[in-house]
Amino acid sequence: MPAMLPCRAMSEAFEREVREFIARERPPRPEFKLPQTFLEVESKEQFDYLRAWQAKVYDAGYLGFDVPEAYGGRGIQPDKKRIVERELARARAPFFVNTIALTWVAPTILTYGTEAQKQRLLRPLLRADEIWCQGFSEPGAGSDLASLTTRAEATSDGWSVTGHKVWTTLAHFAKWMILLARTDPTAHKYAGLSYFLFPMDAPGVSVQPLIKMTGEGGFNQVVFDSAPMPQDALLGELGQGWAIAMTTLMFERGAAEGSSSERAAPFFEQLARLVELARRTGRSEDPVFRDRIAQLWLEAQALAFATPRAEAAALNAERPLALPLMNKLVGSEWNQRLAELACELLGPEAGLWLGEPSAPDGGEWPRAYMNSFGMTIGGGTSEILRNILGERVLGLPKSK
Ligand SMILES: Cc1cc2nc3c(=O)[nH]c(=O)nc-3n(C[C@H](O)[C@H](O)[C@H](O)COP(=O)(O)OP(=O)(O)OC[C@H]3O[C@@H](n4cnc5c(N)ncnc54)[C@H](O)[C@@H]3O)c2cc1C
């Protein structure tokens, strides 16, 4: 047998080490109900459980492979990051509660932040010591984000914020918010926006929970009444907010759905559960259901191929927008069709809700179906993503 290449041997050793760590340290399933994603963390006990897990993974050295060591990260090591993500997915380990911070705040701060901002903010974010939320959407500004009206007015020692944000995931636990606000009402709507790192414990901030159609919480509305913000809360240049927000959204959409083979692992795992459900409900021989399951499998396979595609510069360089947008669009709709199919397999039993003792799989399928609608809305709706792909990737005429 040929000798193993040193880097292959190293990565296999690292993989083994991570697998052992997860098997040894992952917290036991709690008595209370765990949320399906970071979008539904509602109670303090759910939050504490998930936060402790993230801190443990960080302390063990398995989080922060996108962040230089000087800021509390583990240095830029994409190979190790991939291995950890794959092993966590494989083990169905709990998710990281500070996902917004890890996957879209940190890279935005690394791109635009001052040295002091990077030094102050990155380490506690990685360890989930400080939780982040995203204050972009407003009651009158969702898809048309640039029409937002929350104002940040300059004061003698910083800024004063007045306005109203909505659908703010995790605001009830957050120490910080990435806040997009209007700093120049006379400028063109895109040019008048600035991007801030807002401390949520400022006076004049009120966080009110919003209940989803699953009956669960997780997101909020946030009202600012002359809330003060220090000078150094500004990220990047004054008036540069739109460009920075677009950078954040690219990270958000890239992270949201299946943009890597590691993230595709849960797709296959979900499919396996669906096949098991089809068998249990006696429908696995039904050609219509078989066809629909096969179709989902083919699409999951295509999503899994997105990583090698993203890494091949020749395929990706000309249209860097295409892959994250496409993966977010296809992945979120895929999830919705899978959960819908599961509910069809269950028939009337899909009406049995969480907590109902006779509910199949604890009522997880109807919950997943309802939650799936949020995934096709948050981070850009499917309609908006189709518009962007059509116009900016395929070069079609602009929609009216
Ligand atoms: C689970 C979840 C979590 C979220 N978390 C956050 C968060 O943490 N922070 C945050 O800032 N926001 C968050 N959001 C808000 C999210 O970004 C917005 O809901 C989204 O951008 C859509 O905006 P809207 O709800 O105002 O809908 P609207 O923009 O009013 O859209 C309504 C409908 O019209 C369609 N539409 C609008 N414009 C067009 C067009 N030009 N062409 C075709 N169709 C169009 C849309 O696709 C949609 O179907 C979250 C949303 C969800 C569901």
The ligand as a MOL file (V3000), in Angstrom:
LIG
                    3D

  0  0  0     0  0            999 V3000
M  V30 BEGIN CTAB
M  V30 COUNTS 53 58 0 0 0
M  V30 BEGIN ATOM
M  V30 1 C -37.7930 33.5830 10.0840 0
M  V30 2 C -37.3900 34.9900 9.7210 0
M  V30 3 C -36.3470 35.5930 10.3860 0
M  V30 4 C -35.9730 36.9050 10.0570 0
M  V30 5 N -34.9530 37.4780 10.7580 0
M  V30 6 C -34.6200 38.7630 10.4960 0
M  V30 7 C -33.6090 39.4060 11.2680 0
M  V30 8 O -33.0310 38.8260 12.1930 0
M  V30 9 N -33.3100 40.6840 10.9940 0
M  V30 10 C -33.9160 41.3750 9.9810 0
M  V30 11 O -33.5530 42.5250 9.7540 0
M  V30 12 N -34.8960 40.8040 9.2430 0
M  V30 13 C -35.2640 39.5190 9.4810 0
M  V30 14 N -36.2740 38.9250 8.7570 0
M  V30 15 C -37.0110 39.7400 7.7850 0
M  V30 16 C -36.8120 39.3500 6.3300 0
M  V30 17 O -35.5540 39.7450 5.8660 0
M  V30 18 C -37.9710 40.0080 5.5350 0
M  V30 19 O -39.1660 39.3940 5.9830 0
M  V30 20 C -37.8300 39.8270 4.0480 0
M  V30 21 O -36.7780 40.6100 3.5530 0
M  V30 22 C -39.1360 40.1840 3.2970 0
M  V30 23 O -39.5730 41.4530 3.6590 0
M  V30 24 P -41.1010 41.7240 4.1020 0
M  V30 25 O -41.4390 40.7190 5.1560 0
M  V30 26 O -41.2170 43.1780 4.4330 0
M  V30 27 O -42.0080 41.3900 2.8320 0
M  V30 28 P -42.2980 42.3230 1.5940 0
M  V30 29 O -41.0220 42.9000 1.0880 0
M  V30 30 O -43.4020 43.2650 1.9490 0
M  V30 31 O -42.8210 41.2580 0.5390 0
M  V30 32 C -44.1500 40.7300 0.5350 0
M  V30 33 C -44.2860 39.8040 -0.6780 0
M  V30 34 O -44.1040 40.5650 -1.8990 0
M  V30 35 C -43.0760 40.0010 -2.6870 0
M  V30 36 N -42.3010 41.0660 -3.3500 0
M  V30 37 C -41.8630 42.2300 -2.7930 0
M  V30 38 N -41.1830 42.9530 -3.7130 0
M  V30 39 C -41.1750 42.2220 -4.8560 0
M  V30 40 C -40.6230 42.4210 -6.1460 0
M  V30 41 N -39.9080 43.5140 -6.4470 0
M  V30 42 N -40.8040 41.4520 -7.0710 0
M  V30 43 C -41.5040 40.3130 -6.7800 0
M  V30 44 N -42.0660 40.0700 -5.5850 0
M  V30 45 C -41.9010 41.0100 -4.6300 0
M  V30 46 C -42.1740 39.2630 -1.6940 0
M  V30 47 O -41.4390 38.2370 -2.3400 0
M  V30 48 C -43.2060 38.7060 -0.7160 0
M  V30 49 O -43.7820 37.5170 -1.2150 0
M  V30 50 C -36.6620 37.6220 9.0410 0
M  V30 51 C -37.7220 37.0060 8.3780 0
M  V30 52 C -38.0860 35.7110 8.7100 0
M  V30 53 C -39.2410 35.0900 7.9840 0
M  V30 END ATOM
M  V30 BEGIN BOND
M  V30 1 1 1 2
M  V30 2 1 2 3
M  V30 3 2 2 52
M  V30 4 2 3 4
M  V30 5 1 4 5
M  V30 6 1 4 50
M  V30 7 2 5 6
M  V30 8 1 6 7
M  V30 9 1 6 13
M  V30 10 2 7 8
M  V30 11 1 7 9
M  V30 12 1 9 10
M  V30 13 2 10 11
M  V30 14 1 10 12
M  V30 15 2 12 13
M  V30 16 1 13 14
M  V30 17 1 14 15
M  V30 18 1 14 50
M  V30 19 1 15 16
M  V30 20 1 16 17
M  V30 21 1 16 18
M  V30 22 1 18 19
M  V30 23 1 18 20
M  V30 24 1 20 21
M  V30 25 1 20 22
M  V30 26 1 22 23
M  V30 27 1 23 24
M  V30 28 2 24 25
M  V30 29 1 24 26
M  V30 30 1 24 27
M  V30 31 1 27 28
M  V30 32 2 28 29
M  V30 33 1 28 30
M  V30 34 1 28 31
M  V30 35 1 31 32
M  V30 36 1 32 33
M  V30 37 1 33 34
M  V30 38 1 33 48
M  V30 39 1 34 35
M  V30 40 1 35 36
M  V30 41 1 35 46
M  V30 42 1 36 37
M  V30 43 1 36 45
M  V30 44 2 37 38
M  V30 45 1 38 39
M  V30 46 1 39 40
M  V30 47 2 39 45
M  V30 48 1 40 41
M  V30 49 2 40 42
M  V30 50 1 42 43
M  V30 51 2 43 44
M  V30 52 1 44 45
M  V30 53 1 46 47
M  V30 54 1 46 48
M  V30 55 1 48 49
M  V30 56 2 50 51
M  V30 57 1 51 52
M  V30 58 1 52 53
M  V30 END BOND
M  V30 END CTAB
M  END
